[in-house]
Amino acid sequence: MIKEFIDMPRLERWVGKTFRFLSPNTWTTLSFFVVLIAFYAVVIHRPVLATVLFTVGAVLDVVDGKVARLNGCVTKLGAFWDGTIDRFVDMLMILSLFFLDLPQPFIPMGILLFFLLFFTLLPPFIVAYANHRGAVPDPTEKVIWRFAFRVEYVVLFIAAILLAKPYPTISLYVIYASLILMIATVIQAIILVFIKSKNYPQ
């Protein structure tokens, strides 16, 4: 949902012009290394620094696509690389949650975060697999609309990290909310594949 507000033509033009001094794939790669440092910041118990770096990494993830579209250098390889790095970043962000000092959830923390990782990674896989198999052609991820794209859960993960030290219980609730949101998104994506598939030959 938030993604729709980010994809504004004026903002896209400004970002594309300002950051075109590096290639889109370079921005994508840089975002991974920034997030890797952010993960280390969580490990050494520097949540504020981690929050800043995770936010920078998220911004760089927006930059690469804007630069590619505005400057006419969108490539299939770039889309592949961006999606691949996104999954690594998602993994590192959720792995960071293991290092937070949080109250014991109603199920073991490892199981809770495993479910969070699974349901976070599944929506883009559903869309990509539906497109790959021809059930719903959707190479730009516009046909199968979702409750949560990356920006929604990235914001929630960053909030959980930032709140963990001063408000650990609230941080845990944010993780619960993230899981509920992603489960709802998975269910929604599956239902929409079945609905939208009726518009295409099977």
MOVENSUL-V541346 format. One record per residue. N is the residue number from 1. RES is the residue in one letter. SS is DSSP state (2 for helix, 1 for strand, 0 for the rest). Layout:
N,RES,SS / N,RES,SS
This chain:
1,M,0 / 2,I,2 / 3,K,2 / 4,E,2 / 5,F,2 / 6,I,2 / 7,D,0 / 8,M,0 / 9,P,2 / 10,R,2 / 11,L,2 / 12,E,2 / 13,R,2 / 14,W,2 / 15,V,2 / 16,G,2 / 17,K,2 / 18,T,2 / 19,F,0 / 20,R,0 / 21,F,0 / 22,L,0 / 23,S,0 / 24,P,2 / 25,N,2 / 26,T,2 / 27,W,2 / 28,T,2 / 29,T,2 / 30,L,2 / 31,S,2 / 32,F,2 / 33,F,2 / 34,V,2 / 35,V,2 / 36,L,2 / 37,I,2 / 38,A,2 / 39,F,2 / 40,Y,2 / 41,A,2 / 42,V,2 / 43,V,2 / 44,I,0 / 45,H,0 / 46,R,0 / 47,P,2 / 48,V,2 / 49,L,2 / 50,A,2 / 51,T,2 / 52,V,2 / 53,L,2 / 54,F,2 / 55,T,2 / 56,V,2 / 57,G,2 / 58,A,2 / 59,V,2 / 60,L,2 / 61,D,2 / 62,V,2 / 63,V,2 / 64,D,2 / 65,G,2 / 66,K,2 / 67,V,2 / 68,A,2 / 69,R,2 / 70,L,2 / 71,N,0 / 72,G,0 / 73,C,0 / 74,V,0 / 75,T,0 / 76,K,2 / 77,L,2 / 78,G,2 / 79,A,2 / 80,F,2 / 81,W,2 / 82,D,2 / 83,G,2 / 84,T,2 / 85,I,2 / 86,D,2 / 87,R,2 / 88,F,2 / 89,V,2 / 90,D,2 / 91,M,2 / 92,L,2 / 93,M,2 / 94,I,2 / 95,L,2 / 96,S,2 / 97,L,2 / 98,F,0 / 99,F,0 / 100,L,0 / 101,D,0 / 102,L,0 / 103,P,0 / 104,Q,0 / 105,P,0 / 106,F,0 / 107,I,0 / 108,P,0 / 109,M,2 / 110,G,2 / 111,I,2 / 112,L,2 / 113,L,2 / 114,F,2 / 115,F,2 / 116,L,2 / 117,L,2 / 118,F,2 / 119,F,2 / 120,T,2 / 121,L,2 / 122,L,2 / 123,P,2 / 124,P,2 / 125,F,2 / 126,I,2 / 127,V,2 / 128,A,2 / 129,Y,2 / 130,A,2 / 131,N,2 / 132,H,2 / 133,R,0 / 134,G,0 / 135,A,0 / 136,V,0 / 137,P,0 / 138,D,0 / 139,P,0 / 140,T,0 / 141,E,0 / 142,K,0 / 143,V,0 / 144,I,0 / 145,W,0 / 146,R,0 / 147,F,0 / 148,A,0 / 149,F,0 / 150,R,2 / 151,V,2 / 152,E,2 / 153,Y,2 / 154,V,2 / 155,V,2 / 156,L,2 / 157,F,2 / 158,I,2 / 159,A,2 / 160,A,2 / 161,I,2 / 162,L,2 / 163,L,2 / 164,A,0 / 165,K,0 / 166,P,0 / 167,Y,0 / 168,P,2 / 169,T,2 / 170,I,2 / 171,S,2 / 172,L,2 / 173,Y,2 / 174,V,2 / 175,I,2 / 176,Y,2 / 177,A,2 / 178,S,2 / 179,L,2 / 180,I,2 / 181,L,2 / 182,M,2 / 183,I,2 / 184,A,2 / 185,T,2 / 186,V,2 / 187,I,2 / 188,Q,2 / 189,A,2 / 190,I,2 / 191,I,2 / 192,L,2 / 193,V,2 / 194,F,2 / 195,I,2 / 196,K,2 / 197,S,2 / 198,K,2 / 199,N,2 / 200,Y,0 / 201,P,0 / 202,Q,0
